[in-house]
Amino acid sequence: MALNIIDLIKGQLGPSLISQASTQYGESESGISKAISALLPAVVGGMANNANRPEVIDGIRGASSNDLLGNLLGSTTGNTTITNILSAIFGDKITGVVNSVSTYSGVNNTTSSSLLNMVVAAAVGTISKYAAENNLGENGITNLLEDQKGIVSSLLPAGLSLASLGIGDAYNPTGAEKVTTTTYDEPKVEVNRAGETHVTTEPIRTDDGGSIWKWLLPLLLLLLAGWFLWKQCDKPTDETITTTTDSTYVDSDTAMINTTMTDSSMVGTTGTMSDIDLNGKKLRGYENGMEASMITFLKSDSYKNAADDAALKDKWYSFDNVNFKMGSATELEPGSEGQIQNLAEILKAYPDAKIKIGGYTDNTGDAAANKKLSQQRADFIKSELTRLGVGAQITGAEGYGSEFATVAADASDAERAVDRKMAVRFTK
């Protein structure tokens, strides 16, 4: 099965970056998320269909993945590599892509243009890094890109197509191949961390030969768009939350499952960023998120009144704004440091409180490697908190790998994401 490059690139465009981009551009997180969901398959598709062009291959081989991936929200506009690749894959269609994505997502054209540059930078940096790690030469990169053909159009959000982006002909510039029309089966809905509803579809490829499609295809697309708008108005307001288990004790911690914020014992959600009061000091975090829930627990004297550790081990607090870069145990996505600093401030405000750190992965990959990675990540957070002056309040850091993963390995990446987390709990 061919590697899906888009899954790799998504690791660079995570929740923390979306939140930071929302602040930087003055747009909603849902709008940023929708724009990226449209731009990412379009960019990868453009690179796949121009995999033999020197501008694309040379741009990837000559790019510094560290420079690009380490500064996605920096000055990507005007970068020669990005400009050349954009010109190679979209030609004079760039303005049309920007306008279409802006209309679809609700962000302004300037933001849409900046996000296009950012997505290209993430794609080039990710592919460059993968090629370097796997010793891929020019032919290897070309083959990797060409393997993406045929799947890209099916990954575009409902309501968008290559034609609606104005780049359908850019994907077949020579006219050498027969053009086919993609229609869609029953939509499937996923809800991301910010409550954004995305609709994906399974492609059914048919020859565009019969006249029936001249009226049937627009009708199907119209019905699909109406269904999508109805789902947007009808989507739930409560966020789904996931918590974890702790295997430190022989009598292991009670397993926690998905629930909603109506259950006060479950924490680790996201939503609107706001100021959270810490005894007169303001912390920036999500409403009902990790910081707010921990402070509420401490203020209630529930920690002080807990008789022993057994009374605390069932309540975990999942980090909702700390994300590691793909495959790394020491590199955080931009914006993640803030929540670690918030946790340190909470511990400083309550010097008698102690915590334990837990790291978890999903069911994919080698179990031993997952356990090692989760341990390294737990140790990293512990070291960061120690550096911030609260190391004495940490009783342990343990990586459990995929031991407590609840989602099957063959589930979608979005479904498995609930098992990939870092969490803390109070201890005695």
C-alpha positions as CSV (number, residue, x, y, z in Angstrom):
1,M,0.0,0.0,0.0
2,A,1.4,3.4,-1.0
3,L,2.4,5.8,1.7
4,N,-0.2,8.6,2.1
5,I,1.9,11.8,2.2
6,I,-1.0,13.8,3.4
7,D,-1.0,11.9,6.7
8,L,2.6,12.8,7.2
9,I,2.0,16.5,6.5
10,K,-0.9,16.7,8.8
11,G,1.5,16.1,11.7
12,Q,3.0,19.5,11.0
13,L,-0.4,21.2,10.8
14,G,-1.8,20.2,14.1
15,P,-4.2,21.9,16.6
16,S,-1.5,24.1,18.1
17,L,-0.5,25.6,14.8
18,I,-4.1,26.1,13.8
19,S,-4.7,28.0,17.1
20,Q,-1.6,30.1,16.6
21,A,-2.6,30.9,13.0
22,S,-6.0,31.9,14.2
23,T,-4.5,34.4,16.5
24,Q,-1.9,35.7,14.0
25,Y,-4.4,36.2,11.1
26,G,-7.4,37.2,13.2
27,E,-9.5,34.4,11.9
28,S,-11.6,31.7,13.6
29,E,-10.0,28.3,14.2
30,S,-12.7,26.6,12.2
31,G,-12.0,28.8,9.2
32,I,-8.3,28.1,9.4
33,S,-9.0,24.4,9.7
34,K,-11.4,24.4,6.7
35,A,-8.9,26.3,4.6
36,I,-6.1,23.9,5.3
37,S,-8.4,20.9,4.7
38,A,-9.0,22.2,1.2
39,L,-5.5,23.4,0.4
40,L,-3.6,20.3,1.6
41,P,-5.0,17.8,-0.9
42,A,-4.9,20.4,-3.7
43,V,-1.2,21.1,-3.1
44,V,-0.2,17.4,-2.8
45,G,-2.3,16.6,-5.9
46,G,-0.5,19.4,-7.8
47,M,2.9,18.1,-6.8
48,A,1.9,14.5,-7.7
49,N,0.8,15.6,-11.2
50,N,3.9,17.6,-11.7
51,A,6.3,15.1,-10.1
52,N,8.7,15.1,-13.1
53,R,9.1,18.9,-13.2
54,P,12.5,20.2,-12.0
55,E,11.0,23.0,-10.0
56,V,9.2,20.4,-7.8
57,I,11.9,17.8,-7.5
58,D,14.8,20.3,-7.1
59,G,12.8,22.3,-4.6
60,I,12.2,19.3,-2.4
61,R,15.8,18.0,-2.7
62,G,17.3,21.5,-2.0
63,A,15.0,22.4,0.8
64,S,16.0,22.5,4.4
65,S,13.3,20.7,6.3
66,N,14.4,22.3,9.6
67,D,14.1,25.8,8.2
68,L,10.7,25.2,6.6
69,L,9.1,23.1,9.3
70,G,10.5,25.2,12.2
71,N,9.0,28.4,10.9
72,L,5.7,27.6,9.2
73,L,4.0,30.7,10.5
74,G,7.1,32.8,9.7
75,S,8.0,34.5,6.4
76,T,7.0,31.8,3.9
77,T,5.7,34.4,1.5
78,G,8.4,35.3,-0.9
79,N,10.4,32.2,-0.3
80,T,11.9,31.3,-3.7
81,T,11.4,27.5,-3.3
82,I,7.7,27.9,-2.4
83,T,7.1,30.4,-5.2
84,N,8.7,28.2,-7.8
85,I,6.8,25.1,-6.7
86,L,3.5,27.1,-6.6
87,S,4.1,28.3,-10.1
88,A,5.0,24.8,-11.3
89,I,1.9,23.1,-9.9
90,F,-0.8,25.8,-10.4
91,G,0.6,28.1,-13.0
92,D,-1.8,31.1,-13.5
93,K,-4.4,29.3,-11.4
94,I,-3.0,30.5,-8.0
95,T,-5.4,33.4,-7.7
96,G,-8.4,31.2,-8.4
97,V,-7.3,28.7,-5.8
98,V,-6.9,31.4,-3.2
99,N,-10.3,32.9,-4.0
100,S,-12.1,29.5,-4.0
101,V,-10.6,28.5,-0.7
102,S,-11.4,31.9,0.8
103,T,-15.0,31.6,-0.2
104,Y,-15.3,28.0,1.0
105,S,-13.6,28.5,4.4
106,G,-14.8,32.0,5.2
107,V,-11.3,33.4,5.7
108,N,-10.2,36.5,3.7
109,N,-8.1,36.3,0.6
110,T,-4.9,37.5,2.3
111,T,-5.2,34.8,4.9
112,S,-6.0,32.2,2.3
113,S,-2.9,33.2,0.3
114,S,-0.7,33.0,3.5
115,L,-2.1,29.6,4.3
116,L,-1.4,28.3,0.8
117,N,2.3,29.3,1.2
118,M,2.3,27.6,4.7
119,V,0.8,24.4,3.4
120,V,3.3,24.2,0.5
121,A,6.1,24.8,3.0
122,A,4.8,22.0,5.3
123,A,4.5,19.7,2.3
124,V,7.9,20.4,0.9
125,G,9.6,20.3,4.4
126,T,7.8,17.0,5.3
127,I,8.7,15.3,2.0
128,S,12.2,16.6,2.1
129,K,12.6,15.2,5.6
130,Y,11.1,11.8,4.6
131,A,13.4,11.6,1.6
132,A,16.5,12.3,3.6
133,E,15.6,9.8,6.3
134,N,14.9,7.1,3.7
135,N,17.7,7.9,1.3
136,L,15.4,8.8,-1.6
137,G,17.0,10.2,-4.7
138,E,15.3,12.0,-7.6
139,N,13.5,8.9,-8.9
140,G,12.4,7.9,-5.4
141,I,10.8,11.3,-4.7
142,T,9.2,11.2,-8.2
143,N,7.7,7.8,-7.5
144,L,6.6,8.8,-4.0
145,L,4.7,11.8,-5.5
146,E,3.2,9.9,-8.3
147,D,1.9,7.3,-5.9
148,Q,-0.5,10.0,-4.6
149,K,-2.4,10.3,-7.9
150,G,-5.9,9.0,-7.8
151,I,-6.5,9.5,-4.0
152,V,-6.2,13.3,-3.8
153,S,-9.5,14.3,-5.3
154,S,-11.3,12.0,-2.9
155,L,-9.7,13.8,0.0
156,L,-11.1,17.2,-0.9
157,P,-13.9,18.3,1.5
158,A,-17.4,18.1,0.4
159,G,-18.5,21.1,-1.7
160,L,-15.0,21.4,-3.4
161,S,-13.6,19.7,-6.4
162,L,-10.6,20.3,-8.6
163,A,-12.9,22.1,-11.0
164,S,-14.4,24.4,-8.3
165,L,-10.9,25.3,-7.3
166,G,-10.2,26.3,-10.9
167,I,-7.4,23.7,-11.3
168,G,-9.0,20.8,-13.0
169,D,-7.1,21.4,-16.2
170,A,-3.9,22.2,-14.3
171,Y,-3.9,18.5,-13.3
172,N,-4.0,17.4,-16.9
173,P,-2.1,20.1,-18.8
174,T,-1.2,18.1,-21.8
175,G,-4.5,16.6,-22.4
176,A,-2.8,13.3,-23.0
177,E,-4.8,11.3,-20.6
178,K,-8.6,10.7,-20.7
179,V,-10.4,13.1,-18.3
180,T,-12.7,11.4,-15.9
181,T,-15.3,12.8,-13.6
182,T,-15.4,12.0,-9.9
183,T,-18.8,11.6,-8.3
184,Y,-19.3,10.7,-4.7
185,D,-21.0,8.0,-2.6
186,E,-22.7,8.6,0.8
187,P,-20.7,11.2,2.9
188,K,-19.0,10.4,6.2
189,V,-18.7,13.0,8.9
190,E,-15.8,13.5,11.3
191,V,-15.6,16.1,14.0
192,N,-12.1,17.5,14.8
193,R,-10.7,18.9,18.1
194,A,-12.3,22.3,17.6
195,G,-15.7,21.0,16.7
196,E,-15.2,21.5,13.0
197,T,-17.3,19.1,10.9
198,H,-15.7,17.7,7.9
199,V,-17.3,15.6,5.2
200,T,-15.3,13.1,3.2
201,T,-16.5,10.8,0.5
202,E,-15.6,7.6,-1.4
203,P,-14.8,8.2,-5.1
204,I,-16.6,6.4,-7.9
205,R,-14.8,7.1,-11.2
206,T,-17.0,7.0,-14.3
207,D,-16.3,8.0,-17.9
208,D,-17.6,11.4,-18.7
209,G,-19.3,10.2,-21.9
210,G,-23.0,10.1,-21.4
211,S,-25.1,13.2,-21.7
212,I,-27.0,12.2,-18.5
213,W,-24.1,13.5,-16.4
214,K,-24.6,17.0,-17.8
215,W,-27.6,17.4,-15.5
216,L,-27.2,14.6,-13.0
217,L,-23.8,15.6,-11.7
218,P,-24.8,19.2,-10.8
219,L,-27.9,17.8,-9.1
220,L,-25.9,15.4,-7.0
221,L,-23.5,18.1,-6.0
222,L,-26.3,20.5,-5.1
223,L,-27.9,17.8,-2.9
224,L,-24.6,17.1,-1.3
225,A,-24.0,20.7,-0.5
226,G,-27.4,21.1,1.0
227,W,-26.8,18.0,3.2
228,F,-23.5,19.5,4.3
229,L,-25.0,22.8,5.3
230,W,-27.8,21.0,7.2
231,K,-25.2,19.0,9.1
232,Q,-23.3,22.2,9.9
233,C,-26.4,23.7,11.5
234,D,-27.1,20.5,13.4
235,K,-23.7,19.6,14.8
236,P,-23.4,19.0,18.5
237,T,-22.1,21.6,20.9
238,D,-20.5,19.3,23.5
239,E,-16.9,18.2,22.8
240,T,-16.0,14.5,23.2
241,I,-13.2,14.0,25.7
242,T,-10.9,11.1,26.3
243,T,-9.0,10.2,29.4
244,T,-6.6,7.4,30.2
245,T,-5.5,4.8,32.6
246,D,-2.4,4.3,34.9
247,S,-0.7,0.9,35.2
248,T,1.7,1.9,38.0
249,Y,-0.3,0.2,40.7
250,V,-1.2,-3.5,41.0
251,D,-4.7,-2.5,41.5
252,S,-4.6,-0.5,38.2
253,D,-6.4,2.8,37.7
254,T,-10.0,2.6,36.6
255,A,-10.2,2.9,32.8
256,M,-11.8,6.1,31.6
257,I,-13.8,6.3,28.4
258,N,-15.2,8.9,26.1
259,T,-17.8,11.2,27.8
260,T,-18.8,14.8,27.7
261,M,-18.0,17.8,29.9
262,T,-21.1,17.1,31.9
263,D,-19.0,14.5,33.8
264,S,-16.7,16.6,35.9
265,S,-14.2,13.8,36.4
266,M,-13.2,13.7,32.8
267,V,-11.0,16.5,31.5
268,G,-9.1,17.3,28.3
269,T,-11.2,19.2,25.9
270,T,-10.8,22.1,23.6
271,G,-12.9,25.0,22.5
272,T,-12.7,28.8,23.0
273,M,-9.4,30.2,24.4
274,S,-10.0,32.5,27.4
275,D,-8.3,33.9,30.5
276,I,-8.3,31.5,33.4
277,D,-8.0,32.9,36.9
278,L,-5.3,31.4,39.1
279,N,-5.7,33.1,42.4
280,G,-5.6,36.5,40.7
281,K,-3.1,35.6,38.0
282,K,-4.4,35.1,34.4
283,L,-3.5,32.0,32.5
284,R,-4.4,31.6,28.8
285,G,-6.1,28.3,28.1
286,Y,-9.3,26.5,26.8
287,E,-12.6,27.0,28.6
288,N,-13.1,23.8,30.6
289,G,-9.7,22.6,29.5
290,M,-6.8,21.1,31.5
291,E,-5.8,24.3,33.4
292,A,-9.4,25.3,34.3
293,S,-10.2,21.8,35.5
294,M,-7.1,21.4,37.6
295,I,-7.5,24.8,39.3
296,T,-11.2,24.1,40.1
297,F,-10.2,20.8,41.7
298,L,-7.5,22.4,43.8
299,K,-9.7,25.3,44.9
300,S,-12.3,22.9,46.0
301,D,-9.9,21.4,48.6
302,S,-10.6,18.0,47.0
303,Y,-6.8,17.4,46.7
304,K,-6.1,18.6,50.3
305,N,-8.9,16.4,51.6
306,A,-7.9,13.2,49.7
307,A,-6.8,10.6,52.2
308,D,-4.3,8.9,50.0
309,D,-3.2,8.3,46.4
310,A,-5.9,5.8,45.8
311,A,-8.5,8.6,46.1
312,L,-6.8,10.5,43.2
313,K,-5.7,7.9,40.7
314,D,-9.0,7.8,38.8
315,K,-8.8,11.4,37.6
316,W,-6.5,12.3,34.7
317,Y,-6.1,15.6,33.0
318,S,-5.1,15.4,29.3
319,F,-3.0,18.1,27.8
320,D,-5.2,19.8,25.2
321,N,-2.6,22.2,23.7
322,V,0.7,20.2,23.9
323,N,1.7,18.4,20.7
324,F,5.0,16.8,19.7
325,K,6.3,17.0,16.2
326,M,5.9,13.7,14.2
327,G,8.2,11.0,15.6
328,S,10.0,13.3,18.0
329,A,10.2,13.2,21.8
330,T,12.0,16.5,22.2
331,E,10.5,18.9,19.6
332,L,7.1,20.5,20.3
333,E,4.8,22.0,17.8
334,P,4.7,25.8,18.0
335,G,2.5,27.1,20.8
336,S,2.8,23.9,23.0
337,E,5.2,25.4,25.5
338,G,2.5,27.7,26.9
339,Q,0.5,24.9,28.5
340,I,3.6,23.4,30.1
341,Q,4.3,26.9,31.6
342,N,0.7,27.1,32.7
343,L,1.0,23.8,34.6
344,A,4.2,25.0,36.3
345,E,2.4,28.2,37.4
346,I,-0.4,26.1,38.9
347,L,2.0,23.9,40.8
348,K,3.8,27.0,42.1
349,A,0.5,28.4,43.3
350,Y,-0.2,25.1,45.1
351,P,3.3,24.0,46.4
352,D,1.8,21.1,48.3
353,A,0.3,19.5,45.2
354,K,2.1,16.7,43.4
355,I,1.6,15.2,40.0
356,K,2.5,12.2,37.9
357,I,3.0,12.4,34.1
358,G,1.7,9.7,31.6
359,G,2.5,9.2,27.9
360,Y,0.3,7.2,25.5
361,T,0.4,6.2,21.8
362,D,-2.1,4.5,19.5
363,N,-2.1,0.9,18.4
364,T,-0.1,1.3,15.2
365,G,3.6,0.5,14.8
366,D,6.0,-1.5,17.0
367,A,4.7,-1.8,20.6
368,A,8.2,-1.6,22.1
369,A,9.1,1.5,20.0
370,N,5.8,3.1,21.0
371,K,6.5,2.5,24.7
372,K,10.0,4.0,24.4
373,L,8.7,7.1,22.5
374,S,5.9,7.7,25.1
375,Q,8.4,7.3,27.9
376,Q,10.8,9.8,26.3
377,R,8.0,12.3,25.9
378,A,6.9,11.9,29.5
379,D,10.5,12.4,30.6
380,F,10.7,15.5,28.3
381,I,7.7,17.1,29.9
382,K,9.1,16.3,33.4
383,S,12.4,17.9,32.4
384,E,10.7,21.0,31.1
385,L,8.7,21.3,34.4
386,T,11.8,20.8,36.4
387,R,13.5,23.5,34.4
388,L,10.6,25.8,35.3
389,G,11.2,25.1,39.0
390,V,8.6,22.6,40.0
391,G,10.5,19.3,39.6
392,A,10.1,18.5,43.3
393,Q,6.4,18.3,42.8
394,I,6.6,15.5,40.2
395,T,6.4,12.0,41.7
396,G,6.9,10.1,38.4
397,A,6.8,10.1,34.6
398,E,5.8,6.9,32.8
399,G,5.2,6.0,29.2
400,Y,2.6,3.3,28.5
401,G,2.9,3.2,24.7
402,S,-0.1,1.5,23.2
403,E,-0.8,-0.6,26.3
404,F,-4.0,1.2,27.0
405,A,-5.0,2.2,23.4
406,T,-8.7,1.7,22.8
407,V,-9.0,2.2,19.1
408,A,-8.1,-0.5,16.6
409,A,-4.9,-0.2,14.5
410,D,-6.9,-0.3,11.3
411,A,-9.2,2.6,12.2
412,S,-8.7,6.0,10.6
413,D,-5.9,8.4,11.7
414,A,-8.6,10.7,13.1
415,E,-10.1,8.0,15.2
416,R,-6.8,6.8,16.5
417,A,-5.8,10.3,17.6
418,V,-7.7,10.0,20.9
419,D,-5.1,7.4,22.0
420,R,-2.1,9.7,21.2
421,K,-1.9,11.9,24.2
422,M,0.0,13.2,27.3
423,A,-1.7,13.5,30.6
424,V,-1.1,14.3,34.3
425,R,-2.9,13.3,37.5
426,F,-2.5,14.4,41.1
427,T,-0.7,12.2,43.5
428,K,0.1,12.1,47.2
